[in-house]
Amino acid sequence: GESVGLHLPTLSVQEGDNSIINCAYSNSASDYFIWYKQESGKGPQFIIDIRSNMDKRQGQRVTVLLNKTVKHLSLQIAATQPGDSAVYFCAENERGGGADGLTFGKGTHLIIQP
Amino acid sequence: KAGVTQTPRYLIKTRGQQVTLSCSPISGHRSVSWYQQTPGQGLQFLFEYFSETQRNKGNFPGRFSGRQFSNSRSEMNVSTLELGDSALYLCASSPRGGFGYEQYFGPGTRLTVT
């Protein structure tokens, strides 16, 4: 199947700054997108999701932006904290709940500098 | 509400052996999905069970199988283990079937094949 990929494997930001993690997808049938955070030794933790009928969704300190024209997804984390250090994955599923499960990107490692 | 639990957390097996991993979903969740996570391939979908039936299957050989019980607990079995099966095996549960909804992951079972 088509893949979901991330632009940068590692992102280093200063504590207190905003972080932006990007994701490109290639499946035009993708309908549902999720961002997960995975800390060392733990399973992925849900952060925020968005459906293709929206272009922006906000949560607590996080915002997901979806640009369907260029098939691009981003996760913005406001006022980054040390606890935000983790690997972030985007995942997608196609319209109608595609039978291939969630397709995950390779992940971006977010490093917080003190 | 308790999260997704997986047992055992760590496992070491020898090539050629078989292994069974267990997953208990969040109470009330009827969908259980399994994923394999490796550094090289990332997170890949194995299969999904809903109401004791396998609904979807990823692109893995027949050595990988699973089942779901009436209480929604699920087991995954890998027969004739190969070195390449060393990975973190993650289970995720969802209140509804398909993948257009939030999935909650467990901590995973780290399988090492020697």
Interface residues (C-beta under 8 A of the other chain):
Chain A: D31 Y32 I34 Y36 G41 K42 G43 P44 Q45 F46 D49 R51 F89 A91 N93 G96 G97 G98 A99 D100 G101 L102 T103 F104 G105 K106 G107
Chain B: V4 S33 Y35 G42 L43 Q44 F45 L46 F47 E48 R55 N56 K57 G58 L90 A92 G97 G98 F99 G100 Y101 E102 Q103 Y104 F105 G106 P107 G108
